[in-house]
Amino acid sequence: MKRILLAVITLITMQGCTPLKPALSDNDTSNTEELSVKGRQGILINQKLEFGNFKTSKVKRSWTKGGNSRVGISTGTGDFFYPDIISKEYINRNQAFYFQLNDHENRISDVYASSAFDSESLTIGKNPNSVLNIFHDLVNIETNVNSFFYLQVYVENGIKPWQLILDNQASQLKADNYTGVFAFDEKNYYTLKPITKVASKKGPKSILFGSVGYEIFDANNKSVAAVSLIDRGMVFLKTTDNQERFLLSNLCSGLLLQQQIDN
């Protein structure tokens, strides 16, 4: 994904566009809060992200034990939709990372992610009615694919996570018609659509291929947030609900921190 994104940035520059601001689907930006991101670039040791009132802890990559409150509770909950925390098979890989996020109202979360998840592992929990399987058709999961970005967000004291399913490769190569999903259950979910246009003096301008970030829509297909993955990154929040803003900031943080490392 990193190579594709670099190619997209190069093409945007060649087209004479400013590669820092995506064009969103909703032309009304009066209720959109644009937040610059600190900490995405540079040395990744002890990396932290910050935007607006949201800050991450130090990002741990390829962690093996300790340092968070969720290790050890991945089984035995009895919850119908409950998945295991990302297994050590992925934790020990360079593409896995963990962080906590907090805001000015002292909310806190635990976030686990892997940016090289394979399609066979998307049956976590081995439950045909799990969140991952409920949205199987929406995200068009193909077999023998190992480019999924899989993320779990545990908000405060919750024992069931929100889960992101995003095919890194398809979201770039099929950006015009790809949809990812961030879901808690079959009724509470968001969809992610690649952003394929950038702002210019003459209005939204399409890029030749790929995407520059993701626009996030709620279950009613209302645009509620977006994240730009160009340069330092930017977060756009359109909701005024503080709990929803916190949840979506977790999602945006995970997308900003994703690192595609070639094996």
Beta strands, then each sheet from edge to edge (+ up, - down):
strand 1: 33-36
strand 2: 50-51
strand 3: 54-56
strand 4: 60-61
strand 5: 96-102
strand 6: 108-117
strand 7: 148-155
strand 8: 162-167
strand 9: 180-183
strand 10: 189-194
strand 11: 197-198
strand 12: 205-206
strand 13: 213-217
strand 14: 223-228
strand 15: 234-237
sheet 1: 1+ 15- 14+ 13- 10+ 9- 8+ 7- 6+ 5- 3+ 2-
sheet 2: 1+ 15- 14+ 13- 10+ 9- 8+ 7- 6+ 5- 4+
sheet 3: 11+ 12-
end
